[in-house]
C-alpha cells in the first residue's frame, strides 16, 4: 500500500488586528476540498463563535467570506499547526510526515497577538514549536497559550454548552 499524497494546508486567516489566534491541527478533508476553515457541517467551530458573539453580524446563509470578516472583526484569526502532511481521511491520529507552519512569519503579521487558543490536543501537542517562535520574536511573555476542547464532531466527550463555556473563558467576548 502506498503512502497518501502530501496535503497542503490553508493560508492563515489573520490581519493586523488579530489578538487571538485559534490554532487547529490541519484542515479536514471537507475543509481542504472547499478551501475553508471548519467546513465540515458537524464541526462546532462556527456555531460556537456565533454563540460567543451573538451581537456580531453573522451571515444567515453561512457565507464563508462574511463569516471570516465577522471573525476578524472580533480580533480572532485562524491557522493550523501543520503546513502540510500526509493523511487519509480527516482524523488527527492519521496525520503522518507533518511539517509545521512558519509561526515566526505569522507573528510579524499579527503585532497585537495576545492569545493563542489551541483547538484540541493535537494542536496543543505542538505548543513547543509555537513557543520557540514566540521566544525568538521576543513576545513569549505577552502571548498567553491555552488548550481548548476540540470543536470537531469527533470530540464527543463534551457537549456544545460545555465547549462554549471553556472557549468563552479564554476568548472573553
N, C-alpha and C positions, 0 to 999 in steps of 0.2 A: 504494500500500500504506500503510495507516495504522500509526501507532506503537502498540506494545503498551501495554496498560493499566498504570498505575503499580502496583507491587507493594509491600506493606508488610512490613517485616522482623519478626523476633521480638523479644519483650521480653528484656532481659538476664537471664541466669541467674546471679545473684550473691547474696551475703549479706555481713554484716559481717565474716565470717571469710575472705573471699576474699583470697588472697595472690597468686594467679596468674590473670590474665585471658587466656584463649585468644580471640584476636580474628580472626574469619574475615572474609570479604568480604561475602557476602549469602547467605541460605539457598537451597539448591537448590529446584527445583520440588517435589520429593518432600517436603522439609522444610517448605515452605510449606503444602503440602496437608495434612500430618499435624500441623503446628504443633509440630515437634520439631527440635531441632538435630541435624544429621548423621544424618538419617533414611534417606538412600539406602543400601540394603543393601551397596553396593560401597564406600561411603566407609569408610576405615580408622580413623576417629577413635575410635569406641567400643572396637574390639578393641585399639587402641594404648593407650588408657587402662587397659584391663584388664591388658595386658602390663606396664605401668609400675607398677601397684598390684595385683599378683596376690593379696595378702592381704586386700584390701578385699572387702566382701560384695556383689559384683556380682550382679544378678539373672540367674538361668539362663534366664528366659523373656523377656529383653530388655525388661522393663517400663520404660518411659521415666521415669516418676516416680521409680522406685527407682534407675535409672541416675543421674538428676540429683542425688538425695540423696547417693548414693555419691560422685559427683564433688565436690559441695560439701563433703562431709566431708573430702576430701583438700585443701581450700583452693583448689580450682580452679573458676573461673566461666567463662561463655561469653557472647559477644556478637559483633556484626559491625560493620564499618566503616560500612556504609550503613544508614540508617533506612528508606529506600525508593528505588526505582529503576524503570526500565523494562528489561525483558529478555525475550527469547524463549528458552525452554529454560533450561539451568542453567549454562552456561559463563560464567566471569568476563568473557571477551572480548566477550560480548554485552550487558554492562551499559551502559545509557545513562541520562542525566539523573539521576544518583545524587545523593542528599543524605546527608551524613554524620550519624551519630548524635551525640547530645549527651554527649560524654565528660566535660565538666565536671560535669554532674549525676550521672553514674555514679561519679565519684571520691568524691563525698560519701557514696555508699552502700558504698564499699569502703575504709575507713580503713587497712586492713592491707596494701593492694596493694603488692607489691614487684617484680612481674614482669609484663610483657605479652609473650605469645607469639603472634606473628603467624603464623596458619595459612596460609602461602603468600604468593606475590608480590603479588597484588592487595591484600591487607590491608597488607602492608609498604609498598606504594607510597603509602599514605596515612598513613604514620607522622607526617608533619608536622602533620596535624590533631590527632592524639593528643598530640604534643609540645607544641603550643600550649596545650592544656587542662592538661597536666601543669605547664607553666611558670606558667600563671595560678593554678593551685591551690597553687603553691609546693612541689611534690613531684617535679619533674623529675629532681632528682639522686638521689632514693631509689628510683625505679622503673626497673628495667633493661628494655630492649626487645630482643627477639630475633626474627629471621626464621627460621621453621622450614619444613621441606618440607611442602607441602600434603598433607593426608590424603585428598584427593579421588582417586577412581579415575582421573581424567583426568591426574593427575601420575604417570606410569608410569616416570619416569627413575630412581626409587629403589624398591627393593623394601621390603617391610614391615620387615625387620630393620634396614635402613639408616635408615629413617624413625624407628624405635623408638630407635635409638642417638642420633640427633640430638635427638629430643624428650626423652629421658632426661637428656641433658647439660644441658638448660635447666630441666626440671621437678624434677630431682634427687629422685625418690621414694626 
